[in-house]
Amino acid sequence: MPLAVQSAGLKRVFPDANITFNKHIELTWVGQLRPSPSSEGYTVKIAYRLGERPVVTVLSPDLRSRNGERLPHVFSGEKLCLYRARYGEWNSSMSLAGIIIPWTSLWLFYYEVWLATGEWCGSRQEHPGDGKDKEQDE
């Protein structure tokens, strides 16, 4: 899906978010997500180049560790691990607004549950830190 179409979809759903382009090869979205009514708001950044996986980071508040544990389902640099690329769960024909943003919100919800309980409610499969570098699998 072309970056202009991705941008239009994001603007339609998040009219107050900030969208920028870098030389028309990369789209960057910065917006607010609130995974549940009782959640705090998160400022999230999605950097996306056509044909590559979207890189999703939480800008604020800082993601916290639980009792010194490593954050679950993140790549190095605390980039969120939202899906299993090797299984084709997302590809560039899919919508950032319709798929990546809801998955990000769900990740944030799981993160809040993990902080409170120590239990990760999302997939327990092949996340970074399992003894292999997940990014090599993509």
MOWOLIN-V775490 format. One record per residue. N is the residue number from 1. RES is the residue in one small letter. PHI is phi in whole degrees, 0 to 359 (none if undefined). OMEGA is omega in degrees with one decimal (* if undefined). NEAR is the number of other C-alpha atoms within 8 Angstrom. Layout:
((N | RES | PHI | OMEGA | NEAR) (N | RES | PHI | OMEGA | NEAR))
This chain:
((1 | m | none | -178.2 | 8) (2 | p | 301 | -179.2 | 6) (3 | l | 301 | 179.3 | 11) (4 | a | 296 | 178.5 | 6) (5 | v | 290 | 175.7 | 8) (6 | q | 301 | -179.4 | 12) (7 | s | 299 | 179.9 | 10) (8 | a | 299 | 178.0 | 8) (9 | g | 296 | 178.9 | 11) (10 | l | 294 | 179.7 | 11) (11 | k | 295 | 179.7 | 10) (12 | r | 296 | -177.5 | 7) (13 | v | 275 | -176.5 | 7) (14 | f | 231 | -174.9 | 8) (15 | p | 296 | -178.7 | 7) (16 | d | 269 | -179.4 | 6) (17 | a | 286 | 179.4 | 10) (18 | n | 257 | 177.9 | 8) (19 | i | 236 | 177.2 | 9) (20 | t | 231 | 177.2 | 7) (21 | f | 238 | 174.5 | 9) (22 | n | 248 | 177.9 | 7) (23 | k | 54 | 177.5 | 5) (24 | h | 59 | 175.7 | 7) (25 | i | 243 | 179.9 | 9) (26 | e | 221 | 175.8 | 12) (27 | l | 252 | 174.9 | 15) (28 | t | 236 | 177.7 | 12) (29 | w | 246 | 173.3 | 12) (30 | v | 231 | -177.8 | 11) (31 | g | 207 | -178.7 | 11) (32 | q | 258 | 173.8 | 9) (33 | l | 233 | 176.7 | 9) (34 | r | 226 | -171.4 | 10) (35 | p | 294 | 176.9 | 10) (36 | s | 209 | 179.7 | 6) (37 | p | 301 | -179.9 | 5) (38 | s | 266 | -179.5 | 4) (39 | s | 279 | 168.1 | 7) (40 | e | 282 | 176.8 | 5) (41 | g | 279 | 177.8 | 8) (42 | y | 240 | 171.2 | 11) (43 | t | 267 | -172.6 | 12) (44 | v | 240 | 176.2 | 14) (45 | k | 240 | 173.1 | 13) (46 | i | 240 | 174.4 | 12) (47 | a | 252 | -174.3 | 11) (48 | y | 223 | 171.7 | 11) (49 | r | 249 | 179.0 | 10) (50 | l | 307 | 177.4 | 9) (51 | g | 81 | 179.2 | 6) (52 | e | 242 | 178.6 | 7) (53 | r | 285 | 175.0 | 8) (54 | p | 296 | 177.9 | 9) (55 | v | 259 | -174.1 | 10) (56 | v | 246 | 178.0 | 11) (57 | t | 227 | 174.7 | 10) (58 | v | 263 | -179.0 | 12) (59 | l | 278 | 176.9 | 9) (60 | s | 199 | -8.1 | 8) (61 | p | 291 | 177.0 | 7) (62 | d | 300 | 175.0 | 6) (63 | l | 289 | -176.5 | 6) (64 | r | 254 | 173.4 | 5) (65 | s | 273 | 176.3 | 9) (66 | r | 248 | 179.0 | 10) (67 | n | 51 | 177.7 | 4) (68 | g | 78 | 179.6 | 5) (69 | e | 287 | 174.8 | 6) (70 | r | 289 | 175.9 | 6) (71 | l | 300 | 178.0 | 9) (72 | p | 282 | 173.2 | 7) (73 | h | 52 | 172.8 | 9) (74 | v | 226 | 169.9 | 12) (75 | f | 273 | 176.4 | 11) (76 | s | 302 | -176.6 | 5) (77 | g | 79 | 179.9 | 5) (78 | e | 56 | 172.3 | 8) (79 | k | 278 | -172.8 | 11) (80 | l | 291 | 174.5 | 12) (81 | c | 263 | -172.6 | 8) (82 | l | 257 | -174.3 | 9) (83 | y | 200 | 179.3 | 6) (84 | r | 261 | -175.7 | 7) (85 | a | 299 | -176.9 | 9) (86 | r | 298 | 179.0 | 7) (87 | y | 260 | 176.7 | 5) (88 | g | 66 | -177.5 | 7) (89 | e | 289 | 173.2 | 8) (90 | w | 214 | 173.8 | 7) (91 | n | 216 | -171.6 | 8) (92 | s | 291 | 174.5 | 10) (93 | s | 275 | -177.6 | 5) (94 | m | 266 | -174.8 | 9) (95 | s | 273 | 172.4 | 11) (96 | l | 296 | -177.7 | 10) (97 | a | 294 | -175.2 | 11) (98 | g | 272 | -176.1 | 8) (99 | i | 233 | -175.3 | 9) (100 | i | 295 | -179.8 | 11) (101 | i | 295 | 176.2 | 9) (102 | p | 299 | 177.2 | 9) (103 | w | 294 | 177.3 | 9) (104 | t | 295 | 178.2 | 11) (105 | s | 298 | 177.1 | 11) (106 | l | 295 | 176.3 | 9) (107 | w | 302 | 179.5 | 11) (108 | l | 297 | 175.8 | 9) (109 | f | 297 | 177.5 | 10) (110 | y | 300 | 177.6 | 11) (111 | y | 299 | 179.7 | 9) (112 | e | 297 | 176.8 | 8) (113 | v | 295 | 178.8 | 12) (114 | w | 300 | 178.4 | 12) (115 | l | 301 | -176.2 | 9) (116 | a | 281 | -170.1 | 6) (117 | t | 240 | -173.9 | 6) (118 | g | 85 | -178.0 | 8) (119 | e | 253 | 175.1 | 6) (120 | w | 271 | -174.8 | 11) (121 | c | 275 | 179.4 | 7) (122 | g | 276 | -179.9 | 6) (123 | s | 302 | 176.7 | 5) (124 | r | 258 | -175.3 | 6) (125 | q | 275 | 166.6 | 4) (126 | e | 34 | 174.1 | 6) (127 | h | 269 | -178.7 | 11) (128 | p | 304 | -179.4 | 12) (129 | g | 101 | 179.4 | 6) (130 | d | 273 | 178.1 | 7) (131 | g | 98 | 175.0 | 5) (132 | k | 216 | -178.6 | 6) (133 | d | 274 | -177.5 | 9) (134 | k | 303 | -178.3 | 10) (135 | e | 299 | 177.6 | 6) (136 | q | 289 | -178.8 | 5) (137 | d | 281 | -172.5 | 7) (138 | e | 273 | * | 6))
